[in-house]
Amino acid sequence: MEQYRFTTQENQFTGECLPCTAATFKTIVNSASVNNTITTRQAIEKAIDDGQSLDNWINCANFHNFCLKQAARPRAGETFAALSVEQKLQQWTNSQKMWLPCFIFAVREFAAIPKTDKQGNPLLDEDGKEILFRRRLQSSIRELSCLFMFDGDHLPCDPREIYERTLRQNFPWKVRLAHVTSSGHGLRLVCEANPDVGNIADNQIELGRELGLLGMLGTTGKPVCDDSCIDASRISYAPRMCDIYFIDEDNLFNP
């Protein structure tokens, strides 16, 4: 079997956590579905920012179906109906993003546990044996990868400019992957955790400080440093190949 160091899911909701080899990673980031989802999201955001026509997306059948489903929701339907067209389009593209394939960089392996139905009863295969499934649960982590993920959200500057700060001599962390996020305005770094710094949260805080981002507010008025990535089972949505600034294949995929 090919070497792997972290895991991947087909999507964050129903996908099993499986080994991510270099070949698997390349297949995902080069896939048409990932490219289309991210390209559509960025095109809509740019059209909204520039005040351009949104007719191409407003008349899209997928968007129309999304609006019908949202409007039919018992409690949230009225709230959704009151949104502007721009806000509805943004919700649509965000919902599509949430179904992207994802990576769990901090975890090399999850334990296989019995798959259950909604009532908690074990599901059995045709031979009557329990079906095992590797779920993305903090309690099911079998082995960590010694990698951690850093997110810089809604940066008020070019994400590449922040990435280039990691290139300076004696930068304290070894970067294994760097890419712009699906919004086009964020930066994701995957680095080797430094045990002298502490746990995942400690490494993220100190990396944010080193990059000059700690305490900075992004374009949405919220902190640039995303503090929701502190648990090891946190996902990272797949980027397009063209969004990757740097990848160290030898060390990213080899334990």
Backbone as CSV, one residue per row, in Angstrom:
resi,resn,N_x,N_y,N_z,CA_x,CA_y,CA_z,C_x,C_y,C_z
1,MET,0.832,-1.193,0.000,0.000,0.000,0.000,0.869,1.245,0.000
2,GLU,0.406,2.273,-0.711,1.147,3.534,-0.733,1.220,4.144,0.658
3,GLN,2.252,4.947,0.861,2.417,5.629,2.135,1.316,6.683,2.310
4,TYR,0.930,6.893,3.553,-0.014,7.970,3.859,0.273,8.474,5.263
5,ARG,-0.156,9.706,5.511,0.115,10.306,6.816,-1.126,10.913,7.462
6,PHE,-2.161,11.165,6.661,-3.392,11.740,7.193,-4.584,11.089,6.500
7,THR,-5.769,11.510,6.870,-6.977,10.868,6.366,-7.817,11.836,5.537
8,THR,-8.763,11.254,4.802,-9.654,12.053,3.963,-11.068,11.496,4.067
9,GLN,-12.048,12.356,3.814,-13.454,11.971,3.753,-14.043,12.437,2.425
10,GLU,-14.941,11.640,1.870,-15.636,12.040,0.651,-16.432,13.312,0.896
11,ASN,-17.018,13.424,2.052,-17.632,14.661,2.534,-17.700,14.563,4.045
12,GLN,-17.906,15.699,4.715,-17.833,15.716,6.178,-19.034,15.080,6.861
13,PHE,-20.109,14.822,6.120,-21.346,14.344,6.726,-21.475,12.819,6.723
14,THR,-21.171,12.197,5.599,-21.401,10.751,5.487,-20.156,9.958,5.115
15,GLY,-19.087,10.622,4.779,-17.902,9.920,4.306,-17.135,9.210,5.407
16,GLU,-16.558,8.064,5.056,-15.692,7.338,5.979,-14.296,7.943,5.936
17,CYS,-13.617,7.954,7.077,-12.262,8.512,7.163,-11.255,7.455,6.718
18,LEU,-10.650,7.678,5.572,-9.769,6.695,4.964,-8.383,7.273,4.720
19,PRO,-7.367,6.417,4.544,-6.018,6.915,4.281,-5.972,7.790,3.031
20,CYS,-5.196,8.872,3.110,-5.039,9.752,1.955,-3.614,9.644,1.433
21,THR,-3.446,8.927,0.354,-2.142,8.814,-0.284,-1.926,10.005,-1.207
22,ALA,-0.738,10.128,-1.746,-0.448,11.219,-2.688,-1.343,11.118,-3.908
23,ALA,-1.574,9.893,-4.381,-2.422,9.698,-5.562,-3.864,10.115,-5.273
24,THR,-4.362,9.747,-4.093,-5.727,10.117,-3.703,-5.855,11.634,-3.610
25,PHE,-4.877,12.271,-2.985,-4.886,13.722,-2.833,-4.939,14.415,-4.192
26,LYS,-4.103,13.965,-5.107,-4.052,14.594,-6.431,-5.351,14.388,-7.200
27,THR,-5.952,13.218,-7.062,-7.235,12.962,-7.719,-8.296,13.938,-7.223
28,ILE,-8.311,14.175,-5.908,-9.316,15.061,-5.311,-9.114,16.510,-5.753
29,VAL,-7.899,17.029,-5.627,-7.680,18.457,-5.918,-7.749,18.757,-7.421
30,ASN,-7.652,17.717,-8.243,-7.781,17.910,-9.691,-9.168,17.548,-10.222
31,SER,-10.077,17.163,-9.332,-11.388,16.706,-9.776,-12.245,17.853,-10.305
32,ALA,-13.110,17.522,-11.251,-13.996,18.524,-11.852,-14.985,19.070,-10.832
33,SER,-15.463,18.225,-9.920,-16.455,18.677,-8.944,-15.877,19.707,-7.981
34,VAL,-14.646,19.478,-7.521,-13.993,20.450,-6.640,-13.750,21.751,-7.395
35,ASN,-13.256,21.636,-8.622,-12.984,22.823,-9.429,-14.261,23.638,-9.668
36,ASN,-15.336,22.966,-10.021,-16.584,23.669,-10.327,-17.168,24.352,-9.092
37,THR,-17.138,23.663,-7.957,-17.694,24.225,-6.726,-16.955,25.484,-6.309
38,ILE,-15.630,25.422,-6.299,-14.838,26.563,-5.841,-14.864,27.693,-6.865
39,THR,-14.782,27.355,-8.139,-14.814,28.380,-9.185,-16.137,29.139,-9.159
40,THR,-17.232,28.422,-8.971,-18.550,29.065,-8.901,-18.635,29.988,-7.695
41,ARG,-18.153,29.526,-6.554,-18.210,30.349,-5.344,-17.431,31.646,-5.514
42,GLN,-16.224,31.540,-6.041,-15.400,32.737,-6.196,-15.969,33.686,-7.252
43,ALA,-16.549,33.125,-8.319,-17.129,33.962,-9.377,-18.332,34.748,-8.854
44,ILE,-19.154,34.092,-8.037,-20.321,34.776,-7.474,-19.884,35.866,-6.499
45,GLU,-18.920,35.556,-5.639,-18.429,36.559,-4.691,-17.848,37.771,-5.422
46,LYS,-17.112,37.517,-6.495,-16.519,38.615,-7.261,-17.602,39.446,-7.946
47,ALA,-18.614,38.776,-8.502,-19.696,39.491,-9.167,-20.454,40.372,-8.176
48,ILE,-20.663,39.862,-6.970,-21.343,40.650,-5.931,-20.490,41.852,-5.536
49,ASP,-19.196,41.607,-5.299,-18.297,42.702,-4.906,-18.189,43.775,-5.978
50,ASP,-18.204,43.351,-7.246,-18.024,44.296,-8.358,-19.341,44.859,-8.885
51,GLY,-20.461,44.413,-8.304,-21.751,44.901,-8.759,-22.139,44.421,-10.147
52,GLN,-21.646,43.256,-10.530,-21.942,42.708,-11.855,-23.266,41.941,-11.842
53,SER,-23.751,41.607,-13.032,-24.999,40.870,-13.172,-24.873,39.475,-12.561
54,LEU,-25.944,39.048,-11.890,-25.977,37.719,-11.277,-26.943,36.794,-12.003
55,ASP,-27.409,37.225,-13.157,-28.462,36.493,-13.865,-28.085,35.048,-14.180
56,ASN,-26.821,34.827,-14.535,-26.404,33.462,-14.896,-26.662,32.478,-13.768
57,TRP,-26.443,32.925,-12.524,-26.617,32.030,-11.374,-28.051,32.050,-10.857
58,ILE,-28.711,33.203,-10.948,-30.100,33.285,-10.495,-30.977,32.335,-11.307
59,ASN,-30.653,32.197,-12.580,-31.438,31.337,-13.467,-30.970,29.891,-13.485
60,CYS,-29.978,29.572,-12.645,-29.440,28.207,-12.580,-30.443,27.282,-11.889
61,ALA,-30.680,26.121,-12.458,-31.651,25.177,-11.905,-31.255,24.715,-10.505
62,ASN,-29.968,24.508,-10.276,-29.517,24.058,-8.959,-29.795,25.104,-7.886
63,PHE,-29.572,26.371,-8.236,-29.861,27.453,-7.287,-31.362,27.545,-7.030
64,HIS,-32.148,27.409,-8.077,-33.601,27.474,-7.943,-34.105,26.366,-7.018
65,ASN,-33.582,25.154,-7.181,-33.982,24.034,-6.336,-33.560,24.255,-4.881
66,PHE,-32.372,24.826,-4.702,-31.891,25.138,-3.348,-32.842,26.118,-2.664
67,CYS,-33.274,27.150,-3.392,-34.183,28.148,-2.819,-35.514,27.528,-2.426
68,LEU,-36.010,26.631,-3.252,-37.283,25.968,-2.948,-37.170,25.142,-1.672
69,LYS,-36.070,24.420,-1.521,-35.877,23.587,-0.330,-35.737,24.443,0.921
70,GLN,-34.982,25.536,0.813,-34.782,26.401,1.973,-36.083,27.074,2.375
71,ALA,-36.850,27.537,1.398,-38.111,28.226,1.684,-39.135,27.291,2.318
72,ALA,-39.008,25.988,2.050,-39.963,25.013,2.570,-39.641,24.553,3.989
73,ARG,-38.510,24.955,4.524,-38.138,24.548,5.880,-39.093,25.188,6.891
74,PRO,-39.597,24.423,7.857,-40.645,24.888,8.764,-40.351,26.203,9.479
75,ARG,-39.164,26.331,10.055,-38.876,27.524,10.848,-38.011,28.539,10.108
76,ALA,-37.077,28.032,9.315,-36.103,28.918,8.671,-36.592,29.456,7.319
77,GLY,-37.687,28.901,6.809,-38.156,29.286,5.480,-38.446,30.761,5.334
78,GLU,-39.144,31.348,6.315,-39.496,32.772,6.232,-38.252,33.651,6.306
79,THR,-37.315,33.258,7.151,-36.067,34.023,7.262,-35.300,33.987,5.949
80,PHE,-35.245,32.805,5.329,-34.543,32.673,4.046,-35.233,33.511,2.972
81,ALA,-36.557,33.473,2.929,-37.305,34.205,1.908,-37.051,35.705,1.990
82,ALA,-36.738,36.194,3.190,-36.515,37.629,3.376,-35.114,38.085,2.976
83,LEU,-34.228,37.145,2.691,-32.859,37.495,2.307,-32.833,38.109,0.915
84,SER,-31.795,38.894,0.663,-31.585,39.431,-0.679,-31.114,38.319,-1.604
85,VAL,-31.180,38.553,-2.901,-30.699,37.566,-3.869,-29.219,37.272,-3.627
86,GLU,-28.457,38.312,-3.328,-27.020,38.138,-3.076,-26.785,37.218,-1.879
87,GLN,-27.554,37.429,-0.820,-27.394,36.592,0.376,-27.808,35.151,0.115
88,LYS,-28.847,34.972,-0.693,-29.284,33.611,-1.037,-28.221,32.899,-1.862
89,LEU,-27.605,33.604,-2.791,-26.540,33.007,-3.596,-25.350,32.630,-2.724
90,GLN,-25.029,33.480,-1.764,-23.910,33.179,-0.873,-24.211,31.951,-0.012
91,GLN,-25.444,31.828,0.450,-25.815,30.630,1.219,-25.738,29.385,0.349
92,TRP,-26.133,29.516,-0.899,-26.098,28.377,-1.825,-24.666,27.897,-2.035
93,THR,-23.759,28.831,-2.323,-22.376,28.422,-2.579,-21.726,27.887,-1.309
94,ASN,-22.112,28.425,-0.156,-21.560,27.912,1.093,-22.049,26.496,1.373
95,SER,-23.309,26.219,1.032,-23.833,24.864,1.231,-23.128,23.873,0.320
96,GLN,-22.788,24.312,-0.899,-22.050,23.435,-1.809,-20.641,23.169,-1.282
97,LYS,-20.014,24.217,-0.727,-18.669,24.059,-0.179,-18.650,23.016,0.928
98,MET,-19.717,22.984,1.719,-19.750,22.076,2.863,-19.799,20.605,2.466
99,TRP,-20.087,20.337,1.176,-20.102,18.957,0.679,-18.830,18.605,-0.086
100,LEU,-17.851,19.503,-0.059,-16.571,19.194,-0.707,-15.866,18.044,0.006
101,PRO,-15.037,17.295,-0.717,-14.162,16.334,-0.035,-13.294,17.094,0.968
102,CYS,-12.886,16.419,2.019,-12.092,17.109,3.030,-10.965,16.218,3.545
103,PHE,-10.004,16.873,4.177,-8.839,16.188,4.739,-8.818,16.414,6.244
104,ILE,-8.334,15.425,6.971,-8.116,15.552,8.410,-6.613,15.391,8.612
105,PHE,-5.906,16.500,8.550,-4.447,16.456,8.509,-3.814,15.993,9.815
106,ALA,-4.467,16.237,10.930,-3.855,15.912,12.224,-3.984,14.446,12.594
107,VAL,-4.815,13.701,11.867,-5.078,12.307,12.240,-4.616,11.356,11.148
108,ARG,-3.781,10.399,11.522,-3.329,9.388,10.577,-4.318,8.240,10.481
109,GLU,-4.973,7.920,11.589,-5.907,6.795,11.549,-6.994,6.938,12.602
110,PHE,-8.231,6.646,12.171,-9.365,6.529,13.084,-9.690,5.050,13.285
111,ALA,-10.178,4.712,14.455,-10.569,3.334,14.729,-11.853,2.996,13.977
112,ALA,-11.943,1.754,13.504,-13.165,1.278,12.857,-14.120,0.803,13.945
113,ILE,-15.300,1.403,13.998,-16.290,1.048,15.010,-17.582,0.598,14.321
114,PRO,-18.431,-0.152,15.008,-19.662,-0.629,14.376,-20.541,0.514,13.872
115,LYS,-21.019,0.368,12.646,-21.939,1.341,12.069,-23.334,1.056,12.607
116,THR,-24.080,2.111,12.943,-25.397,1.923,13.553,-26.477,2.658,12.777
117,ASP,-27.725,2.270,13.031,-28.851,2.987,12.446,-29.228,4.148,13.361
118,LYS,-30.327,4.837,13.040,-30.717,6.018,13.808,-31.091,5.673,15.251
119,GLN,-31.447,4.449,15.488,-31.802,4.025,16.840,-30.596,3.507,17.623
120,GLY,-29.429,3.496,16.983,-28.221,3.038,17.658,-27.972,1.558,17.569
121,ASN,-28.744,0.866,16.732,-28.558,-0.571,16.573,-27.473,-0.859,15.531
122,PRO,-26.590,-1.802,15.797,-25.519,-2.126,14.841,-26.096,-2.601,13.508
123,LEU,-25.489,-2.150,12.425,-25.889,-2.606,11.091,-25.070,-3.839,10.731
124,LEU,-25.733,-4.801,10.098,-25.075,-6.058,9.760,-24.982,-6.235,8.255
125,ASP,-23.909,-6.927,7.811,-23.787,-7.224,6.386,-24.595,-8.484,6.066
126,GLU,-24.503,-8.953,4.821,-25.312,-10.098,4.397,-24.941,-11.389,5.117
127,ASP,-23.753,-11.394,5.730,-23.332,-12.579,6.475,-23.650,-12.460,7.972
128,GLY,-24.326,-11.373,8.342,-24.693,-11.183,9.741,-23.601,-10.595,10.605
129,LYS,-22.522,-10.107,9.975,-21.421,-9.506,10.729,-21.611,-7.987,10.813
130,GLU,-21.130,-7.421,11.912,-21.238,-5.980,12.091,-20.444,-5.236,11.018
131,ILE,-21.036,-4.181,10.477,-20.353,-3.337,9.505,-19.517,-2.312,10.261
132,LEU,-18.234,-2.309,10.001,-17.341,-1.376,10.681,-17.134,-0.131,9.827
133,PHE,-16.978,0.996,10.484,-16.911,2.282,9.780,-15.992,3.208,10.569
134,ARG,-15.110,3.900,9.855,-14.166,4.820,10.503,-14.780,6.224,10.522
135,ARG,-15.425,6.549,11.637,-16.092,7.836,11.769,-15.122,8.893,12.288
136,ARG,-15.416,10.138,11.933,-14.549,11.251,12.352,-14.972,11.717,13.750
137,LEU,-14.530,10.934,14.732,-14.820,11.237,16.125,-13.515,11.443,16.880
138,GLN,-13.491,12.435,17.737,-12.307,12.677,18.550,-11.970,11.433,19.374
139,SER,-13.004,10.751,19.858,-12.801,9.558,20.691,-12.327,8.349,19.900
140,SER,-12.400,8.422,18.557,-12.009,7.277,17.719,-10.610,7.430,17.126
141,ILE,-9.903,8.485,17.502,-8.559,8.694,16.958,-7.614,7.606,17.482
142,ARG,-6.978,6.901,16.544,-6.019,5.850,16.925,-4.580,6.345,16.864
143,GLU,-4.317,7.226,15.891,-2.936,7.689,15.707,-2.939,9.103,15.132
144,LEU,-2.171,9.985,15.746,-2.013,11.347,15.245,-0.884,11.394,14.227
145,SER,-0.901,12.423,13.400,0.090,12.535,12.325,1.249,13.451,12.663
146,CYS,1.126,14.212,13.755,2.101,15.252,14.139,2.036,16.461,13.209
147,LEU,0.962,16.544,12.410,0.701,17.735,11.600,-0.385,18.551,12.283
148,PHE,-0.394,19.858,12.019,-1.503,20.678,12.479,-1.855,21.685,11.395
149,MET,-3.070,22.167,11.464,-3.605,23.057,10.439,-3.784,24.466,11.006
150,PHE,-3.423,25.446,10.215,-3.638,26.852,10.597,-4.497,27.518,9.532
151,ASP,-5.524,28.221,9.994,-6.416,28.949,9.091,-6.320,30.440,9.335
152,GLY,-6.150,31.191,8.264,-6.277,32.640,8.310,-7.471,33.016,7.450
153,ASP,-8.547,33.510,8.067,-9.805,33.736,7.358,-9.999,35.192,6.951
154,HIS,-10.564,35.388,5.761,-10.964,36.721,5.287,-9.847,37.750,5.506
155,LEU,-8.686,37.411,4.995,-7.512,38.265,5.186,-7.698,39.618,4.493
156,PRO,-7.251,40.695,5.131,-7.361,42.021,4.515,-6.244,42.297,3.509
157,CYS,-5.482,41.242,3.170,-4.379,41.377,2.223,-4.331,40.108,1.369
158,ASP,-3.409,40.075,0.427,-3.248,38.910,-0.438,-2.756,37.720,0.398
159,PRO,-3.469,36.578,0.374,-3.027,35.410,1.146,-1.593,34.987,0.825
160,ARG,-1.183,35.176,-0.425,0.191,34.789,-0.792,1.217,35.599,-0.001
161,GLU,0.890,36.842,0.279,1.811,37.682,1.050,2.052,37.079,2.439
162,ILE,0.984,36.556,3.052,1.137,35.923,4.368,1.927,34.630,4.237
163,TYR,1.637,33.838,3.202,2.381,32.594,2.997,3.875,32.881,2.851
164,GLU,4.236,33.931,2.131,5.641,34.227,1.880,6.401,34.579,3.155
165,ARG,5.679,34.937,4.217,6.348,35.184,5.490,6.926,33.896,6.069
166,THR,6.390,32.746,5.632,6.909,31.460,6.124,8.224,31.087,5.443
167,LEU,8.590,31.811,4.404,9.793,31.479,3.637,11.051,32.115,4.212
168,ARG,10.870,33.010,5.170,12.050,33.670,5.710,12.923,32.682,6.484
169,GLN,14.177,32.999,6.559,15.148,32.106,7.182,14.801,31.867,8.649
170,ASN,14.979,30.614,9.075,14.750,30.202,10.464,13.288,30.342,10.902
171,PHE,12.367,30.224,9.957,10.956,30.221,10.352,10.737,29.020,11.261
172,PRO,10.069,29.198,12.417,10.023,28.137,13.446,9.265,26.865,13.081
173,TRP,8.434,26.897,12.034,7.661,25.705,11.682,7.993,25.219,10.286
174,LYS,7.949,23.913,10.100,8.155,23.325,8.782,6.799,23.203,8.092
175,VAL,6.634,23.974,7.026,5.372,23.987,6.286,5.373,22.842,5.282
176,ARG,4.305,22.034,5.292,4.185,20.910,4.367,3.188,21.177,3.246
177,LEU,2.242,22.099,3.490,1.245,22.436,2.475,0.747,23.848,2.753
178,ALA,0.565,24.609,1.677,0.006,25.958,1.804,-0.905,26.213,0.614
179,HIS,-2.116,26.685,0.895,-3.023,26.994,-0.217,-4.030,28.072,0.177
180,VAL,-4.545,28.756,-0.812,-5.616,29.720,-0.592,-6.905,28.931,-0.391
181,THR,-7.808,29.416,0.475,-9.043,28.708,0.759,-10.086,28.982,-0.321
182,SER,-11.226,28.291,-0.230,-12.223,28.355,-1.303,-12.824,29.736,-1.499
183,SER,-12.789,30.589,-0.471,-13.309,31.952,-0.620,-12.400,32.805,-1.503
184,GLY,-11.124,32.397,-1.604,-10.140,33.188,-2.336,-9.467,34.234,-1.469
185,HIS,-9.905,34.342,-0.192,-9.388,35.384,0.696,-8.778,34.836,1.978
186,GLY,-8.622,33.518,2.055,-8.054,32.918,3.256,-6.828,32.089,2.935
187,LEU,-6.045,31.802,3.956,-4.830,30.993,3.803,-4.900,29.806,4.744
188,ARG,-4.568,28.632,4.218,-4.460,27.444,5.067,-3.039,26.916,4.989
189,LEU,-2.450,26.698,6.155,-1.114,26.112,6.257,-1.212,24.782,6.998
190,VAL,-0.486,23.790,6.525,-0.353,22.519,7.233,1.130,22.398,7.590
191,CYS,1.398,22.304,8.888,2.779,22.337,9.371,3.059,21.179,10.325
192,GLU,4.341,20.942,10.542,4.765,19.994,11.566,4.559,20.647,12.932
193,ALA,3.865,19.952,13.818,3.679,20.478,15.168,5.016,20.473,15.914
194,ASN,5.259,21.529,16.649,6.481,21.644,17.445,6.137,21.285,18.890
195,PRO,6.587,20.126,19.370,6.225,19.698,20.733,6.729,20.650,21.809
196,ASP,7.782,21.394,21.507,8.302,22.357,22.482,7.344,23.529,22.671
197,VAL,6.521,23.781,21.645,5.534,24.869,21.730,4.322,24.422,22.535
198,GLY,3.913,23.140,22.347,2.756,22.626,23.075,1.843,21.817,22.184
199,ASN,0.541,21.861,22.466,-0.434,21.088,21.705,-0.845,21.823,20.421
200,ILE,-1.869,21.308,19.744,-2.309,21.908,18.487,-2.695,23.362,18.684
201,ALA,-3.489,23.641,19.706,-3.930,25.018,19.952,-2.747,25.946,20.208
202,ASP,-1.773,25.477,20.997,-0.586,26.291,21.293,0.192,26.602,20.020
203,ASN,0.358,25.584,19.163,1.085,25.784,17.908,0.360,26.774,17.010
204,GLN,-0.957,26.695,16.967,-1.719,27.620,16.128,-1.595,29.054,16.618
205,ILE,-1.689,29.231,17.924,-1.588,30.576,18.494,-0.223,31.186,18.199
206,GLU,0.822,30.407,18.431,2.174,30.938,18.237,2.485,31.163,16.755
207,LEU,1.943,30.296,15.890,2.138,30.501,14.449,1.440,31.780,14.011
208,GLY,0.220,32.008,14.508,-0.490,33.251,14.196,0.287,34.468,14.656
209,ARG,0.905,34.348,15.833,1.714,35.448,16.352,2.935,35.695,15.466
210,GLU,3.590,34.598,15.064,4.784,34.705,14.217,4.465,35.348,12.872
211,LEU,3.256,35.073,12.344,2.847,35.634,11.050,2.302,37.058,11.168
212,GLY,2.166,37.541,12.393,1.642,38.886,12.600,0.139,38.983,12.456
213,LEU,-0.564,37.843,12.645,-2.012,37.813,12.452,-2.804,37.753,13.754
214,LEU,-2.151,37.418,14.848,-2.850,37.256,16.114,-3.478,38.586,16.536
215,GLY,-4.775,38.581,16.747,-5.480,39.793,17.144,-5.955,40.642,15.983
216,MET,-5.537,40.323,14.762,-5.957,41.091,13.586,-7.389,40.737,13.211
217,LEU,-8.164,41.740,12.766,-9.525,41.510,12.297,-9.532,41.407,10.783
218,GLY,-10.357,40.486,10.275,-10.454,40.291,8.830,-11.486,41.209,8.206
219,THR,-11.774,40.979,6.940,-12.697,41.837,6.195,-14.132,41.732,6.695
220,THR,-14.454,40.688,7.461,-15.809,40.544,8.005,-15.933,41.141,9.404
221,GLY,-14.821,41.647,9.933,-14.828,42.195,11.285,-14.544,41.172,12.357
222,LYS,-14.347,39.915,11.949,-14.034,38.844,12.892,-12.529,38.596,12.902
223,PRO,-11.996,37.967,13.974,-10.556,37.694,14.028,-10.090,36.854,12.841
224,VAL,-8.927,37.170,12.315,-8.347,36.445,11.187,-8.009,35.009,11.568
225,CYS,-7.476,34.827,12.771,-7.068,33.494,13.212,-8.296,32.697,13.628
226,ASP,-8.512,31.587,12.946,-9.665,30.736,13.203,-9.370,29.805,14.369
227,ASP,-10.029,30.059,15.523,-9.755,29.246,16.709,-10.623,27.994,16.788
228,SER,-11.335,27.683,15.683,-12.174,26.475,15.680,-11.411,25.254,15.185
229,CYS,-10.136,25.413,14.896,-9.338,24.308,14.336,-8.500,23.601,15.393
230,ILE,-8.845,23.800,16.672,-7.942,23.327,17.713,-8.080,21.831,18.012
231,ASP,-9.176,21.191,17.580,-9.272,19.756,17.832,-8.671,18.992,16.661
232,ALA,-8.112,17.835,16.983,-7.372,17.069,15.970,-8.249,16.577,14.835
233,SER,-9.548,16.375,15.097,-10.435,15.827,14.072,-11.013,16.895,13.139
234,ARG,-10.561,18.117,13.265,-11.063,19.216,12.434,-10.770,18.956,10.960
235,ILE,-11.764,19.247,10.096,-11.596,19.024,8.664,-10.976,20.231,7.965
236,SER,-10.451,19.972,6.794,-9.954,21.017,5.899,-10.536,20.735,4.522
237,TYR,-11.350,21.646,3.993,-11.962,21.423,2.686,-10.890,21.369,1.594
238,ALA,-11.107,20.500,0.627,-10.148,20.341,-0.469,-10.047,21.625,-1.294
239,PRO,-8.830,22.012,-1.658,-8.648,23.134,-2.580,-8.572,22.624,-4.017
240,ARG,-8.572,23.538,-4.958,-8.233,23.184,-6.333,-6.713,23.108,-6.437
241,MET,-6.225,22.360,-7.405,-4.776,22.259,-7.588,-4.169,23.638,-7.815
242,CYS,-4.878,24.485,-8.553,-4.346,25.813,-8.880,-4.290,26.734,-7.667
243,ASP,-4.929,26.344,-6.554,-4.924,27.173,-5.340,-3.768,26.836,-4.410
244,ILE,-3.002,25.808,-4.743,-1.905,25.379,-3.873,-0.652,26.206,-4.167
245,TYR,-0.160,26.884,-3.125,1.070,27.660,-3.244,2.298,26.766,-3.141
246,PHE,2.218,25.783,-2.258,3.393,24.953,-1.969,2.937,23.606,-1.423
247,ILE,3.625,22.555,-1.839,3.366,21.230,-1.267,4.690,20.462,-1.194
248,ASP,4.966,19.936,-0.002,6.150,19.117,0.243,5.688,17.664,0.256
249,GLU,5.639,17.061,-0.924,5.044,15.712,-1.051,5.792,14.670,-0.229
250,ASP,7.110,14.756,-0.185,7.882,13.736,0.527,7.495,13.651,1.996
251,ASN,7.290,14.796,2.617,7.010,14.799,4.037,5.534,14.890,4.377
252,LEU,4.713,15.353,3.442,3.282,15.461,3.708,2.612,14.083,3.737
253,PHE,3.105,13.177,2.912,2.441,11.874,2.776,3.188,10.715,3.432
254,ASN,4.426,10.950,3.814,5.227,9.870,4.420,5.339,10.048,5.920
255,PRO,4.886,9.058,6.705,4.929,9.194,8.170,6.359,9.133,8.716
